């Protein structure tokens, strides 16, 4: 259900009128933010949880996060605001509910980076196991993965800005739903966001 037409609304502004929110010059008190808990992919008490099958897949994504860079450089706007609009537009194209760009203060960085313990297990499997599939292009994919696994880990020390993507839950999970115990967050409380998303 739409209350307002978005026919002439720029894509990078998204469905919600975030431009109406008041801006603040001062940083919030980050000391009130709860301590970060590393993601875990083991649910021994919930064997039916899909999280138990995600460990190797997530380790692969963590290993190739930097990946190989295409030598052909695409056009990038010189104006930082226009560049941010491009990134936000892509976020909304990817079905994000809200997208924002901001400066990345030093206080927002963790004292020590979290490392997925499954990466080492995946690296050992790549060194010792033979791929058992005839899928097209798998040899190239595995070669790229092995090269990424052997590369030294990198950091985000040189990053000065961040892009934040927010995705809303479209349905409330029932307490008896096995998927609820497989929540990726420390809390298993499901938000009540089952109502239709308004568009302006």
C-alpha positions in Angstrom: 0.0 0.0 0.0 1.4 3.4 -1.0 0.4 6.6 0.6 2.7 8.8 -1.7 4.0 8.3 -5.2 7.7 7.8 -5.6 7.6 8.2 -9.4 9.8 11.3 -9.3 11.8 10.3 -6.2 15.6 9.7 -6.9 16.6 6.1 -6.4 19.3 6.9 -3.9 16.8 8.5 -1.5 15.0 5.2 -0.8 11.5 4.5 0.3 11.6 6.2 3.6 11.9 10.0 4.0 15.3 9.9 5.8 16.0 13.4 4.6 13.5 14.7 7.1 15.4 13.3 10.1 17.2 15.9 12.2 21.0 15.8 11.9 23.4 16.2 14.8 27.0 17.5 14.8 28.0 15.7 18.0 28.9 12.0 18.1 26.7 9.8 20.3 28.2 8.1 23.4 29.7 4.9 22.0 30.4 3.7 25.5 26.7 2.8 25.7 26.9 0.4 22.8 26.8 -3.2 23.8 30.0 -5.2 23.4 30.4 -6.9 20.0 29.9 -10.7 20.0 31.5 -12.6 17.1 29.2 -14.6 14.9 29.0 -18.3 15.6 28.0 -21.1 13.2 27.5 -23.8 15.7 24.1 -24.6 17.2 24.6 -27.8 19.1 21.3 -27.4 21.0 19.4 -26.8 17.7 20.5 -29.4 15.1 17.7 -28.3 12.7 19.0 -24.8 12.6 20.2 -23.7 9.1 23.1 -21.9 10.9 24.9 -25.2 11.3 25.3 -25.6 7.6 26.6 -22.0 7.0 30.0 -22.3 8.6 32.0 -23.4 5.5 30.1 -21.1 3.2 30.8 -18.1 5.5 34.4 -19.1 5.9 34.7 -19.0 2.1 33.2 -15.6 1.9 35.5 -14.3 4.7 38.5 -15.7 2.8 37.7 -14.0 -0.5 36.4 -10.8 1.0 39.3 -8.8 -0.6 39.5 -11.0 -3.7 41.0 -10.3 -7.0 40.6 -6.8 -8.3 39.5 -6.3 -11.9 42.2 -4.4 -13.8 39.6 -2.5 -15.8 38.7 0.5 -13.7 35.1 1.8 -13.9 34.1 5.4 -13.9 33.8 6.9 -10.4 32.3 10.3 -9.7 34.8 12.9 -8.4 32.2 14.5 -6.3 31.9 12.6 -3.0 28.2 13.3 -2.5 27.5 11.9 -6.0 29.7 8.9 -5.2 27.7 8.3 -2.0 24.4 8.6 -4.0 25.7 5.9 -6.3 26.4 3.6 -3.4 23.1 4.3 -1.7 21.3 3.7 -5.0 22.9 0.3 -5.3 21.9 -0.5 -1.8 18.3 0.2 -2.5 18.6 -1.8 -5.8 19.7 -4.7 -3.5 16.5 -4.3 -1.5 18.0 -2.6 1.5 15.3 -0.9 3.7 17.6 2.0 4.6 21.1 3.0 3.4 23.4 5.7 4.9 27.0 6.9 4.5 29.0 8.4 7.3 32.5 9.1 8.6 34.2 6.2 10.4 35.6 7.4 13.7 38.5 5.6 15.4 36.2 4.9 18.4 34.0 2.7 16.1 36.8 0.3 15.4 37.3 -2.9 17.4 40.5 -3.1 19.5 41.2 -6.5 17.8 39.6 -7.9 14.7 37.4 -11.0 14.9 38.6 -13.9 12.8 36.3 -16.7 11.7 37.9 -19.9 13.1 36.5 -21.9 10.2 38.9 -20.2 7.8 41.8 -22.3 9.0 39.7 -25.5 8.6 38.7 -24.5 5.1 42.4 -23.7 4.2 43.4 -27.2 5.3 40.6 -28.8 3.3 41.7 -26.9 0.2 45.3 -28.1 0.6 44.5 -31.7 1.2 41.2 -32.5 -0.6 40.3 -33.0 -4.3 37.3 -31.3 -5.7 34.6 -33.8 -6.6 32.4 -32.0 -9.1 32.2 -31.6 -12.8 30.5 -28.2 -12.6 31.5 -25.8 -15.3 34.2 -23.3 -14.2 34.8 -24.9 -10.8 38.5 -25.2 -11.5 38.9 -21.5 -12.0 36.8 -20.7 -8.9 38.8 -23.1 -6.7 42.1 -21.7 -8.0 40.9 -18.1 -7.1 39.8 -19.4 -3.7 43.2 -21.0 -3.0 45.0 -17.9 -4.0 42.8 -15.8 -1.7 43.4 -18.2 1.2 47.2 -17.9 0.8 47.1 -14.1 0.7 48.1 -12.4 4.0 45.1 -11.0 6.0 44.3 -7.3 5.6 42.8 -4.7 7.8 40.5 -1.7 7.5 42.9 0.7 9.2 43.0 3.0 6.2 39.2 3.3 5.9 37.7 6.7 6.7 34.0 6.2 5.8 31.4 3.5 6.0 28.2 2.6 4.1 25.5 1.2 6.4 22.8 -1.1 5.0 19.7 -1.9 7.1 17.4 -4.8 6.2 14.0 -5.2 7.9 12.4 -8.5 8.9 9.3 -9.0 6.9 7.6 -11.5 9.2 7.6 -12.3 12.9 9.0 -15.7 13.7 6.8 -17.8 16.0 8.5 -19.1 19.2 8.0 -22.7 18.0 9.7 -22.0 14.6 13.1 -23.9 14.5 14.6 -21.0 12.5 14.1 -18.7 15.5 16.7 -20.6 17.5 19.1 -20.2 14.6 19.1 -16.4 14.7 22.5 -14.9 13.7 22.3 -12.4 16.5 22.9 -13.1 20.2 19.3 -12.3 20.9 16.6 -14.5 19.6 13.8 -12.0 20.0 12.1 -11.5 16.7 11.1 -7.9 15.8 7.5 -7.1 14.9 8.0 -5.8 11.4 5.3 -7.8 9.6 3.4 -4.7 8.5 3.7 -3.4 4.9 6.5 -1.0 4.2 5.3 2.5 3.4 6.7 4.3 0.4 7.1 8.1 -0.1 
